[in-house]
């Protein structure tokens, strides 16, 4: 049995109604270049960021969060500017 999601795409309600997984499905599941498995997702960053714990004033945190998505990146940019990077 299928139902429509809020976005209009069909979603499976009963697992017994899901399409059968064939050999073709599994061949497409991984991508290889020769013998090497091609990694998916975000590529490894040349200079990856590191997670830390940092205490800041509540007002500072609220001000950055109020700017919406990407606030952590903007805070990082302000810190880089402050140290001359």
PyMOL Python script that loads the backbone (N, CA, C, O; Angstrom):
from pymol import cmd

cmd.read_pdbstr("""\
ATOM      1  N   UNK A   1       0.837  -1.176   0.000  1.00  0.00           N
ATOM      2  CA  UNK A   1       0.000   0.000   0.000  1.00  0.00           C
ATOM      3  C   UNK A   1       0.886   1.244   0.000  1.00  0.00           C
ATOM      4  O   UNK A   1       1.842   1.332   0.770  1.00  0.00           O
ATOM      5  N   UNK A   2       0.563   2.200  -0.864  1.00  0.00           N
ATOM      6  CA  UNK A   2       1.315   3.451  -0.936  1.00  0.00           C
ATOM      7  C   UNK A   2       0.452   4.583  -0.421  1.00  0.00           C
ATOM      8  O   UNK A   2      -0.773   4.557  -0.543  1.00  0.00           O
ATOM      9  N   UNK A   3       1.105   5.571   0.153  1.00  0.00           N
ATOM     10  CA  UNK A   3       0.459   6.810   0.560  1.00  0.00           C
ATOM     11  C   UNK A   3       1.289   7.953   0.026  1.00  0.00           C
ATOM     12  O   UNK A   3       2.465   7.771  -0.285  1.00  0.00           O
ATOM     13  N   UNK A   4       0.709   9.109  -0.083  1.00  0.00           N
ATOM     14  CA  UNK A   4       1.443  10.297  -0.503  1.00  0.00           C
ATOM     15  C   UNK A   4       1.892  11.057   0.741  1.00  0.00           C
ATOM     16  O   UNK A   4       1.125  11.235   1.687  1.00  0.00           O
ATOM     17  N   UNK A   5       3.152  11.501   0.723  1.00  0.00           N
ATOM     18  CA  UNK A   5       3.657  12.317   1.821  1.00  0.00           C
ATOM     19  C   UNK A   5       3.180  13.742   1.615  1.00  0.00           C
ATOM     20  O   UNK A   5       2.556  14.057   0.602  1.00  0.00           O
ATOM     21  N   UNK A   6       3.477  14.601   2.578  1.00  0.00           N
ATOM     22  CA  UNK A   6       3.097  16.006   2.480  1.00  0.00           C
ATOM     23  C   UNK A   6       3.713  16.647   1.242  1.00  0.00           C
ATOM     24  O   UNK A   6       3.123  17.554   0.655  1.00  0.00           O
ATOM     25  N   UNK A   7       4.892  16.184   0.843  1.00  0.00           N
ATOM     26  CA  UNK A   7       5.569  16.742  -0.330  1.00  0.00           C
ATOM     27  C   UNK A   7       5.031  16.134  -1.622  1.00  0.00           C
ATOM     28  O   UNK A   7       5.413  16.562  -2.711  1.00  0.00           O
ATOM     29  N   UNK A   8       4.151  15.146  -1.513  1.00  0.00           N
ATOM     30  CA  UNK A   8       3.559  14.540  -2.692  1.00  0.00           C
ATOM     31  C   UNK A   8       4.259  13.289  -3.165  1.00  0.00           C
ATOM     32  O   UNK A   8       3.751  12.604  -4.052  1.00  0.00           O
ATOM     33  N   UNK A   9       5.417  12.965  -2.597  1.00  0.00           N
ATOM     34  CA  UNK A   9       6.132  11.751  -2.989  1.00  0.00           C
ATOM     35  C   UNK A   9       5.472  10.555  -2.323  1.00  0.00           C
ATOM     36  O   UNK A   9       4.948  10.658  -1.214  1.00  0.00           O
ATOM     37  N   UNK A  10       5.502   9.424  -3.008  1.00  0.00           N
ATOM     38  CA  UNK A  10       4.899   8.247  -2.392  1.00  0.00           C
ATOM     39  C   UNK A  10       5.834   7.675  -1.343  1.00  0.00           C
ATOM     40  O   UNK A  10       7.055   7.678  -1.498  1.00  0.00           O
ATOM     41  N   UNK A  11       5.232   7.187  -0.278  1.00  0.00           N
ATOM     42  CA  UNK A  11       5.986   6.557   0.804  1.00  0.00           C
ATOM     43  C   UNK A  11       5.398   5.168   1.021  1.00  0.00           C
ATOM     44  O   UNK A  11       4.203   4.946   0.828  1.00  0.00           O
ATOM     45  N   UNK A  12       6.258   4.241   1.424  1.00  0.00           N
ATOM     46  CA  UNK A  12       5.795   2.884   1.651  1.00  0.00           C
ATOM     47  C   UNK A  12       5.248   2.771   3.059  1.00  0.00           C
ATOM     48  O   UNK A  12       5.888   3.202   4.018  1.00  0.00           O
ATOM     49  N   UNK A  13       4.076   2.198   3.181  1.00  0.00           N
ATOM     50  CA  UNK A  13       3.449   2.006   4.482  1.00  0.00           C
ATOM     51  C   UNK A  13       3.698   0.590   4.972  1.00  0.00           C
ATOM     52  O   UNK A  13       4.007   0.379   6.145  1.00  0.00           O
ATOM     53  N   UNK A  14       3.564  -0.371   4.085  1.00  0.00           N
ATOM     54  CA  UNK A  14       3.718  -1.778   4.434  1.00  0.00           C
ATOM     55  C   UNK A  14       5.017  -2.290   3.819  1.00  0.00           C
ATOM     56  O   UNK A  14       5.163  -2.244   2.598  1.00  0.00           O
ATOM     57  N   UNK A  15       5.957  -2.771   4.613  1.00  0.00           N
ATOM     58  CA  UNK A  15       7.219  -3.257   4.055  1.00  0.00           C
ATOM     59  C   UNK A  15       7.033  -4.378   3.040  1.00  0.00           C
ATOM     60  O   UNK A  15       7.875  -4.548   2.158  1.00  0.00           O
ATOM     61  N   UNK A  16       5.955  -5.141   3.145  1.00  0.00           N
ATOM     62  CA  UNK A  16       5.711  -6.215   2.184  1.00  0.00           C
ATOM     63  C   UNK A  16       5.417  -5.675   0.788  1.00  0.00           C
ATOM     64  O   UNK A  16       5.537  -6.406  -0.194  1.00  0.00           O
ATOM     65  N   UNK A  17       5.032  -4.394   0.690  1.00  0.00           N
ATOM     66  CA  UNK A  17       4.725  -3.787  -0.599  1.00  0.00           C
ATOM     67  C   UNK A  17       5.945  -3.135  -1.242  1.00  0.00           C
ATOM     68  O   UNK A  17       5.857  -2.647  -2.369  1.00  0.00           O
ATOM     69  N   UNK A  18       7.070  -3.117  -0.554  1.00  0.00           N
ATOM     70  CA  UNK A  18       8.275  -2.489  -1.105  1.00  0.00           C
ATOM     71  C   UNK A  18       8.751  -3.285  -2.318  1.00  0.00           C
ATOM     72  O   UNK A  18       8.561  -4.500  -2.382  1.00  0.00           O
ATOM     73  N   UNK A  19       9.372  -2.596  -3.282  1.00  0.00           N
ATOM     74  CA  UNK A  19       9.851  -3.339  -4.454  1.00  0.00           C
ATOM     75  C   UNK A  19      10.940  -4.326  -4.068  1.00  0.00           C
ATOM     76  O   UNK A  19      11.680  -4.110  -3.108  1.00  0.00           O
ATOM     77  N   UNK A  20      11.030  -5.414  -4.828  1.00  0.00           N
ATOM     78  CA  UNK A  20      12.036  -6.440  -4.568  1.00  0.00           C
ATOM     79  C   UNK A  20      13.419  -5.889  -4.921  1.00  0.00           C
ATOM     80  O   UNK A  20      13.589  -5.224  -5.943  1.00  0.00           O
ATOM     81  N   UNK A  21      14.389  -6.169  -4.076  1.00  0.00           N
ATOM     82  CA  UNK A  21      15.759  -5.751  -4.354  1.00  0.00           C
ATOM     83  C   UNK A  21      16.402  -6.789  -5.247  1.00  0.00           C
ATOM     84  O   UNK A  21      16.520  -7.957  -4.878  1.00  0.00           O
ATOM     85  N   UNK A  22      16.817  -6.353  -6.425  1.00  0.00           N
ATOM     86  CA  UNK A  22      17.391  -7.261  -7.413  1.00  0.00           C
ATOM     87  C   UNK A  22      18.915  -7.140  -7.409  1.00  0.00           C
ATOM     88  O   UNK A  22      19.473  -6.259  -6.756  1.00  0.00           O
ATOM     89  N   UNK A  23      19.580  -8.030  -8.141  1.00  0.00           N
ATOM     90  CA  UNK A  23      21.035  -7.948  -8.288  1.00  0.00           C
ATOM     91  C   UNK A  23      21.427  -6.609  -8.897  1.00  0.00           C
ATOM     92  O   UNK A  23      22.448  -6.033  -8.524  1.00  0.00           O
ATOM     93  N   UNK A  24      20.630  -6.116  -9.823  1.00  0.00           N
ATOM     94  CA  UNK A  24      20.900  -4.829 -10.468  1.00  0.00           C
ATOM     95  C   UNK A  24      20.930  -3.699  -9.427  1.00  0.00           C
ATOM     96  O   UNK A  24      21.763  -2.797  -9.509  1.00  0.00           O
ATOM     97  N   UNK A  25      20.030  -3.756  -8.466  1.00  0.00           N
ATOM     98  CA  UNK A  25      20.000  -2.756  -7.394  1.00  0.00           C
ATOM     99  C   UNK A  25      21.322  -2.747  -6.630  1.00  0.00           C
ATOM    100  O   UNK A  25      21.875  -1.683  -6.354  1.00  0.00           O
ATOM    101  N   UNK A  26      21.821  -3.919  -6.291  1.00  0.00           N
ATOM    102  CA  UNK A  26      23.042  -4.000  -5.498  1.00  0.00           C
ATOM    103  C   UNK A  26      24.282  -3.623  -6.312  1.00  0.00           C
ATOM    104  O   UNK A  26      25.247  -3.097  -5.759  1.00  0.00           O
ATOM    105  N   UNK A  27      24.261  -3.888  -7.620  1.00  0.00           N
ATOM    106  CA  UNK A  27      25.373  -3.474  -8.479  1.00  0.00           C
ATOM    107  C   UNK A  27      25.474  -1.953  -8.486  1.00  0.00           C
ATOM    108  O   UNK A  27      26.574  -1.400  -8.512  1.00  0.00           O
ATOM    109  N   UNK A  28      24.332  -1.279  -8.463  1.00  0.00           N
ATOM    110  CA  UNK A  28      24.307   0.184  -8.487  1.00  0.00           C
ATOM    111  C   UNK A  28      24.584   0.797  -7.110  1.00  0.00           C
ATOM    112  O   UNK A  28      24.806   2.004  -7.011  1.00  0.00           O
ATOM    113  N   UNK A  29      24.575   0.000  -6.066  1.00  0.00           N
ATOM    114  CA  UNK A  29      24.707   0.534  -4.710  1.00  0.00           C
ATOM    115  C   UNK A  29      26.083   1.128  -4.448  1.00  0.00           C
ATOM    116  O   UNK A  29      26.186   2.130  -3.740  1.00  0.00           O
ATOM    117  N   UNK A  30      27.136   0.545  -4.993  1.00  0.00           N
ATOM    118  CA  UNK A  30      28.493   1.059  -4.815  1.00  0.00           C
ATOM    119  C   UNK A  30      29.060   1.430  -6.170  1.00  0.00           C
ATOM    120  O   UNK A  30      28.766   0.784  -7.176  1.00  0.00           O
ATOM    121  N   UNK A  31      29.867   2.466  -6.190  1.00  0.00           N
ATOM    122  CA  UNK A  31      30.484   2.913  -7.429  1.00  0.00           C
ATOM    123  C   UNK A  31      31.972   2.628  -7.334  1.00  0.00           C
ATOM    124  O   UNK A  31      32.620   2.987  -6.350  1.00  0.00           O
ATOM    125  N   UNK A  32      32.508   1.988  -8.351  1.00  0.00           N
ATOM    126  CA  UNK A  32      33.922   1.649  -8.378  1.00  0.00           C
ATOM    127  C   UNK A  32      34.588   2.296  -9.586  1.00  0.00           C
ATOM    128  O   UNK A  32      33.993   2.404 -10.659  1.00  0.00           O
ATOM    129  N   UNK A  33      35.825   2.720  -9.392  1.00  0.00           N
ATOM    130  CA  UNK A  33      36.694   3.113 -10.498  1.00  0.00           C
ATOM    131  C   UNK A  33      37.778   2.049 -10.523  1.00  0.00           C
ATOM    132  O   UNK A  33      38.712   2.088  -9.722  1.00  0.00           O
ATOM    133  N   UNK A  34      37.654   1.098 -11.444  1.00  0.00           N
ATOM    134  CA  UNK A  34      38.537  -0.064 -11.429  1.00  0.00           C
ATOM    135  C   UNK A  34      38.226  -0.880 -10.186  1.00  0.00           C
ATOM    136  O   UNK A  34      37.087  -1.302  -9.987  1.00  0.00           O
ATOM    137  N   UNK A  35      39.227  -1.102  -9.355  1.00  0.00           N
ATOM    138  CA  UNK A  35      39.056  -1.858  -8.119  1.00  0.00           C
ATOM    139  C   UNK A  35      38.789  -0.955  -6.916  1.00  0.00           C
ATOM    140  O   UNK A  35      38.481  -1.444  -5.830  1.00  0.00           O
ATOM    141  N   UNK A  36      38.906   0.363  -7.107  1.00  0.00           N
ATOM    142  CA  UNK A  36      38.792   1.312  -5.994  1.00  0.00           C
ATOM    143  C   UNK A  36      37.348   1.766  -5.799  1.00  0.00           C
ATOM    144  O   UNK A  36      36.707   2.228  -6.743  1.00  0.00           O
ATOM    145  N   UNK A  37      36.841   1.637  -4.582  1.00  0.00           N
ATOM    146  CA  UNK A  37      35.511   2.113  -4.235  1.00  0.00           C
ATOM    147  C   UNK A  37      35.538   3.626  -4.153  1.00  0.00           C
ATOM    148  O   UNK A  37      36.376   4.193  -3.452  1.00  0.00           O
ATOM    149  N   UNK A  38      34.637   4.286  -4.857  1.00  0.00           N
ATOM    150  CA  UNK A  38      34.546   5.738  -4.836  1.00  0.00           C
ATOM    151  C   UNK A  38      33.746   6.143  -3.606  1.00  0.00           C
ATOM    152  O   UNK A  38      32.612   5.705  -3.417  1.00  0.00           O
ATOM    153  N   UNK A  39      34.350   6.984  -2.773  1.00  0.00           N
ATOM    154  CA  UNK A  39      33.677   7.437  -1.560  1.00  0.00           C
ATOM    155  C   UNK A  39      32.624   8.466  -1.930  1.00  0.00           C
ATOM    156  O   UNK A  39      32.831   9.294  -2.817  1.00  0.00           O
ATOM    157  N   UNK A  40      31.510   8.406  -1.250  1.00  0.00           N
ATOM    158  CA  UNK A  40      30.429   9.364  -1.487  1.00  0.00           C
ATOM    159  C   UNK A  40      30.402  10.372  -0.372  1.00  0.00           C
ATOM    160  O   UNK A  40      31.069  10.211   0.650  1.00  0.00           O
ATOM    161  N   UNK A  41      29.629  11.410  -0.575  1.00  0.00           N
ATOM    162  CA  UNK A  41      29.475  12.425   0.452  1.00  0.00           C
ATOM    163  C   UNK A  41      30.466  13.555   0.303  1.00  0.00           C
ATOM    164  O   UNK A  41      31.105  13.714  -0.737  1.00  0.00           O
ATOM    165  N   UNK A  42      30.580  14.323   1.339  1.00  0.00           N
ATOM    166  CA  UNK A  42      31.459  15.478   1.327  1.00  0.00           C
ATOM    167  C   UNK A  42      32.908  15.020   1.251  1.00  0.00           C
ATOM    168  O   UNK A  42      33.315  14.117   1.982  1.00  0.00           O
ATOM    169  N   UNK A  43      33.693  15.644   0.362  1.00  0.00           N
ATOM    170  CA  UNK A  43      35.108  15.253   0.297  1.00  0.00           C
ATOM    171  C   UNK A  43      35.851  15.667   1.561  1.00  0.00           C
ATOM    172  O   UNK A  43      35.446  16.599   2.255  1.00  0.00           O
ATOM    173  N   UNK A  44      36.935  14.965   1.849  1.00  0.00           N
ATOM    174  CA  UNK A  44      37.733  15.265   3.029  1.00  0.00           C
ATOM    175  C   UNK A  44      38.342  16.656   2.858  1.00  0.00           C
ATOM    176  O   UNK A  44      38.941  16.956   1.825  1.00  0.00           O
ATOM    177  N   UNK A  45      38.186  17.493   3.866  1.00  0.00           N
ATOM    178  CA  UNK A  45      38.693  18.861   3.810  1.00  0.00           C
ATOM    179  C   UNK A  45      40.204  18.871   3.954  1.00  0.00           C
ATOM    180  O   UNK A  45      40.781  18.070   4.689  1.00  0.00           O
ATOM    181  N   UNK A  46      40.839  19.800   3.233  1.00  0.00           N
ATOM    182  CA  UNK A  46      42.283  19.947   3.321  1.00  0.00           C
ATOM    183  C   UNK A  46      42.692  20.433   4.709  1.00  0.00           C
ATOM    184  O   UNK A  46      43.716  20.008   5.245  1.00  0.00           O
ATOM    185  N   UNK A  47      41.893  21.320   5.286  1.00  0.00           N
ATOM    186  CA  UNK A  47      42.158  21.868   6.607  1.00  0.00           C
ATOM    187  C   UNK A  47      40.872  21.729   7.432  1.00  0.00           C
ATOM    188  O   UNK A  47      40.142  22.706   7.600  1.00  0.00           O
ATOM    189  N   UNK A  48      40.586  20.526   7.948  1.00  0.00           N
ATOM    190  CA  UNK A  48      39.300  20.307   8.620  1.00  0.00           C
ATOM    191  C   UNK A  48      39.173  21.105   9.919  1.00  0.00           C
ATOM    192  O   UNK A  48      40.154  21.379  10.609  1.00  0.00           O
ATOM    193  N   UNK A  49      37.935  21.460  10.218  1.00  0.00           N
ATOM    194  CA  UNK A  49      37.668  22.176  11.467  1.00  0.00           C
ATOM    195  C   UNK A  49      37.670  21.170  12.609  1.00  0.00           C
ATOM    196  O   UNK A  49      37.444  19.976  12.414  1.00  0.00           O
ATOM    197  N   UNK A  50      37.927  21.679  13.788  1.00  0.00           N
ATOM    198  CA  UNK A  50      37.954  20.835  14.983  1.00  0.00           C
ATOM    199  C   UNK A  50      36.866  21.277  15.934  1.00  0.00           C
ATOM    200  O   UNK A  50      36.606  22.470  16.097  1.00  0.00           O
ATOM    201  N   UNK A  51      36.231  20.298  16.560  1.00  0.00           N
ATOM    202  CA  UNK A  51      35.183  20.596  17.520  1.00  0.00           C
ATOM    203  C   UNK A  51      35.807  20.897  18.870  1.00  0.00           C
ATOM    204  O   UNK A  51      36.704  20.188  19.328  1.00  0.00           O
ATOM    205  N   UNK A  52      35.317  21.968  19.507  1.00  0.00           N
ATOM    206  CA  UNK A  52      35.792  22.356  20.835  1.00  0.00           C
ATOM    207  C   UNK A  52      34.601  22.712  21.697  1.00  0.00           C
ATOM    208  O   UNK A  52      33.466  22.783  21.224  1.00  0.00           O
ATOM    209  N   UNK A  53      34.877  22.931  22.955  1.00  0.00           N
ATOM    210  CA  UNK A  53      33.868  23.453  23.866  1.00  0.00           C
ATOM    211  C   UNK A  53      34.320  24.857  24.234  1.00  0.00           C
ATOM    212  O   UNK A  53      35.455  25.052  24.668  1.00  0.00           O
ATOM    213  N   UNK A  54      33.448  25.821  24.063  1.00  0.00           N
ATOM    214  CA  UNK A  54      33.807  27.216  24.272  1.00  0.00           C
ATOM    215  C   UNK A  54      32.693  27.909  25.041  1.00  0.00           C
ATOM    216  O   UNK A  54      31.518  27.779  24.700  1.00  0.00           O
ATOM    217  N   UNK A  55      33.062  28.636  26.065  1.00  0.00           N
ATOM    218  CA  UNK A  55      32.067  29.383  26.825  1.00  0.00           C
ATOM    219  C   UNK A  55      32.055  30.827  26.343  1.00  0.00           C
ATOM    220  O   UNK A  55      33.087  31.498  26.333  1.00  0.00           O
ATOM    221  N   UNK A  56      30.876  31.296  25.942  1.00  0.00           N
ATOM    222  CA  UNK A  56      30.706  32.687  25.520  1.00  0.00           C
ATOM    223  C   UNK A  56      29.525  33.269  26.279  1.00  0.00           C
ATOM    224  O   UNK A  56      28.687  32.533  26.801  1.00  0.00           O
ATOM    225  N   UNK A  57      29.463  34.587  26.336  1.00  0.00           N
ATOM    226  CA  UNK A  57      28.332  35.246  26.995  1.00  0.00           C
ATOM    227  C   UNK A  57      27.039  34.859  26.296  1.00  0.00           C
ATOM    228  O   UNK A  57      27.012  34.686  25.077  1.00  0.00           O
ATOM    229  N   UNK A  58      25.975  34.726  27.064  1.00  0.00           N
ATOM    230  CA  UNK A  58      24.671  34.356  26.521  1.00  0.00           C
ATOM    231  C   UNK A  58      24.222  35.341  25.445  1.00  0.00           C
ATOM    232  O   UNK A  58      23.632  34.944  24.440  1.00  0.00           O
ATOM    233  N   UNK A  59      24.503  36.626  25.657  1.00  0.00           N
ATOM    234  CA  UNK A  59      24.088  37.643  24.686  1.00  0.00           C
ATOM    235  C   UNK A  59      24.809  37.458  23.346  1.00  0.00           C
ATOM    236  O   UNK A  59      24.218  37.660  22.285  1.00  0.00           O
ATOM    237  N   UNK A  60      26.083  37.076  23.402  1.00  0.00           N
ATOM    238  CA  UNK A  60      26.848  36.850  22.173  1.00  0.00           C
ATOM    239  C   UNK A  60      26.255  35.666  21.413  1.00  0.00           C
ATOM    240  O   UNK A  60      26.028  35.743  20.205  1.00  0.00           O
ATOM    241  N   UNK A  61      26.011  34.582  22.124  1.00  0.00           N
ATOM    242  CA  UNK A  61      25.444  33.398  21.505  1.00  0.00           C
ATOM    243  C   UNK A  61      24.075  33.700  20.905  1.00  0.00           C
ATOM    244  O   UNK A  61      23.797  33.304  19.772  1.00  0.00           O
ATOM    245  N   UNK A  62      23.225  34.387  21.641  1.00  0.00           N
ATOM    246  CA  UNK A  62      21.885  34.717  21.144  1.00  0.00           C
ATOM    247  C   UNK A  62      21.956  35.592  19.901  1.00  0.00           C
ATOM    248  O   UNK A  62      21.175  35.412  18.967  1.00  0.00           O
ATOM    249  N   UNK A  63      22.882  36.532  19.886  1.00  0.00           N
ATOM    250  CA  UNK A  63      23.017  37.432  18.739  1.00  0.00           C
ATOM    251  C   UNK A  63      23.415  36.644  17.493  1.00  0.00           C
ATOM    252  O   UNK A  63      22.854  36.866  16.420  1.00  0.00           O
ATOM    253  N   UNK A  64      24.375  35.726  17.620  1.00  0.00           N
ATOM    254  CA  UNK A  64      24.785  34.928  16.468  1.00  0.00           C
ATOM    255  C   UNK A  64      23.679  33.984  16.021  1.00  0.00           C
ATOM    256  O   UNK A  64      23.417  33.870  14.823  1.00  0.00           O
ATOM    257  N   UNK A  65      23.030  33.309  16.950  1.00  0.00           N
ATOM    258  CA  UNK A  65      21.960  32.379  16.583  1.00  0.00           C
ATOM    259  C   UNK A  65      20.806  33.102  15.905  1.00  0.00           C
ATOM    260  O   UNK A  65      20.141  32.535  15.038  1.00  0.00           O
ATOM    261  N   UNK A  66      20.568  34.337  16.289  1.00  0.00           N
ATOM    262  CA  UNK A  66      19.465  35.117  15.717  1.00  0.00           C
ATOM    263  C   UNK A  66      19.709  35.426  14.237  1.00  0.00           C
ATOM    264  O   UNK A  66      18.774  35.782  13.519  1.00  0.00           O
ATOM    265  N   UNK A  67      20.960  35.291  13.775  1.00  0.00           N
ATOM    266  CA  UNK A  67      21.249  35.567  12.366  1.00  0.00           C
ATOM    267  C   UNK A  67      20.851  34.407  11.462  1.00  0.00           C
ATOM    268  O   UNK A  67      20.938  34.520  10.239  1.00  0.00           O
ATOM    269  N   UNK A  68      20.417  33.300  12.045  1.00  0.00           N
ATOM    270  CA  UNK A  68      19.900  32.187  11.256  1.00  0.00           C
ATOM    271  C   UNK A  68      20.948  31.141  10.920  1.00  0.00           C
ATOM    272  O   UNK A  68      22.059  31.164  11.449  1.00  0.00           O
ATOM    273  N   UNK A  69      20.577  30.210  10.022  1.00  0.00           N
ATOM    274  CA  UNK A  69      21.495  29.134   9.652  1.00  0.00           C
ATOM    275  C   UNK A  69      22.843  29.686   9.190  1.00  0.00           C
ATOM    276  O   UNK A  69      22.913  30.702   8.498  1.00  0.00           O
ATOM    277  N   UNK A  70      23.897  29.002   9.583  1.00  0.00           N
ATOM    278  CA  UNK A  70      25.241  29.443   9.236  1.00  0.00           C
ATOM    279  C   UNK A  70      25.876  30.309  10.298  1.00  0.00           C
ATOM    280  O   UNK A  70      26.961  30.849  10.086  1.00  0.00           O
ATOM    281  N   UNK A  71      25.221  30.455  11.441  1.00  0.00           N
ATOM    282  CA  UNK A  71      25.737  31.349  12.478  1.00  0.00           C
ATOM    283  C   UNK A  71      27.093  30.879  13.006  1.00  0.00           C
ATOM    284  O   UNK A  71      27.928  31.703  13.381  1.00  0.00           O
ATOM    285  N   UNK A  72      27.317  29.576  13.037  1.00  0.00           N
ATOM    286  CA  UNK A  72      28.606  29.083  13.538  1.00  0.00           C
ATOM    287  C   UNK A  72      29.733  29.469  12.581  1.00  0.00           C
ATOM    288  O   UNK A  72      30.831  29.815  13.019  1.00  0.00           O
ATOM    289  N   UNK A  73      29.467  29.410  11.295  1.00  0.00           N
ATOM    290  CA  UNK A  73      30.460  29.827  10.314  1.00  0.00           C
ATOM    291  C   UNK A  73      30.765  31.309  10.415  1.00  0.00           C
ATOM    292  O   UNK A  73      31.916  31.723  10.275  1.00  0.00           O
ATOM    293  N   UNK A  74      29.730  32.113  10.660  1.00  0.00           N
ATOM    294  CA  UNK A  74      29.944  33.555  10.829  1.00  0.00           C
ATOM    295  C   UNK A  74      30.721  33.848  12.100  1.00  0.00           C
ATOM    296  O   UNK A  74      31.538  34.768  12.134  1.00  0.00           O
ATOM    297  N   UNK A  75      30.472  33.073  13.140  1.00  0.00           N
ATOM    298  CA  UNK A  75      31.235  33.255  14.374  1.00  0.00           C
ATOM    299  C   UNK A  75      32.696  32.878  14.124  1.00  0.00           C
ATOM    300  O   UNK A  75      33.602  33.563  14.598  1.00  0.00           O
ATOM    301  N   UNK A  76      32.927  31.804  13.390  1.00  0.00           N
ATOM    302  CA  UNK A  76      34.291  31.395  13.056  1.00  0.00           C
ATOM    303  C   UNK A  76      34.990  32.491  12.245  1.00  0.00           C
ATOM    304  O   UNK A  76      36.159  32.793  12.486  1.00  0.00           O
ATOM    305  N   UNK A  77      34.280  33.079  11.293  1.00  0.00           N
ATOM    306  CA  UNK A  77      34.858  34.149  10.469  1.00  0.00           C
ATOM    307  C   UNK A  77      35.233  35.351  11.326  1.00  0.00           C
ATOM    308  O   UNK A  77      36.266  35.977  11.090  1.00  0.00           O
ATOM    309  N   UNK A  78      34.416  35.679  12.311  1.00  0.00           N
ATOM    310  CA  UNK A  78      34.716  36.806  13.206  1.00  0.00           C
ATOM    311  C   UNK A  78      35.934  36.497  14.065  1.00  0.00           C
ATOM    312  O   UNK A  78      36.756  37.379  14.314  1.00  0.00           O
ATOM    313  N   UNK A  79      36.056  35.256  14.520  1.00  0.00           N
ATOM    314  CA  UNK A  79      37.231  34.871  15.316  1.00  0.00           C
ATOM    315  C   UNK A  79      38.489  34.901  14.459  1.00  0.00           C
ATOM    316  O   UNK A  79      39.542  35.340  14.921  1.00  0.00           O
ATOM    317  N   UNK A  80      38.391  34.442  13.223  1.00  0.00           N
ATOM    318  CA  UNK A  80      39.559  34.494  12.327  1.00  0.00           C
ATOM    319  C   UNK A  80      40.011  35.936  12.114  1.00  0.00           C
ATOM    320  O   UNK A  80      41.205  36.236  12.141  1.00  0.00           O
ATOM    321  N   UNK A  81      39.048  36.817  11.904  1.00  0.00           N
ATOM    322  CA  UNK A  81      39.362  38.234  11.699  1.00  0.00           C
ATOM    323  C   UNK A  81      40.019  38.818  12.946  1.00  0.00           C
ATOM    324  O   UNK A  81      40.967  39.597  12.849  1.00  0.00           O
ATOM    325  N   UNK A  82      39.515  38.441  14.105  1.00  0.00           N
ATOM    326  CA  UNK A  82      40.039  38.961  15.372  1.00  0.00           C
ATOM    327  C   UNK A  82      41.495  38.561  15.608  1.00  0.00           C
ATOM    328  O   UNK A  82      42.252  39.306  16.231  1.00  0.00           O
ATOM    329  N   UNK A  83      41.886  37.384  15.109  1.00  0.00           N
ATOM    330  CA  UNK A  83      43.274  36.944  15.311  1.00  0.00           C
ATOM    331  C   UNK A  83      44.149  37.243  14.092  1.00  0.00           C
ATOM    332  O   UNK A  83      45.320  36.862  14.057  1.00  0.00           O
ATOM    333  N   UNK A  84      43.585  37.919  13.104  1.00  0.00           N
ATOM    334  CA  UNK A  84      44.378  38.339  11.955  1.00  0.00           C
ATOM    335  C   UNK A  84      44.556  37.303  10.867  1.00  0.00           C
ATOM    336  O   UNK A  84      45.555  37.330  10.149  1.00  0.00           O
ATOM    337  N   UNK A  85      43.616  36.395  10.730  1.00  0.00           N
ATOM    338  CA  UNK A  85      43.699  35.369   9.659  1.00  0.00           C
ATOM    339  C   UNK A  85      42.795  35.738   8.499  1.00  0.00           C
ATOM    340  O   UNK A  85      42.728  35.006   7.512  1.00  0.00           O
TER     341      UNK A  85
END
""", "prot")
cmd.dss("prot")
cmd.show_as("cartoon", "prot")
cmd.util.cbc("prot")
cmd.orient("prot")
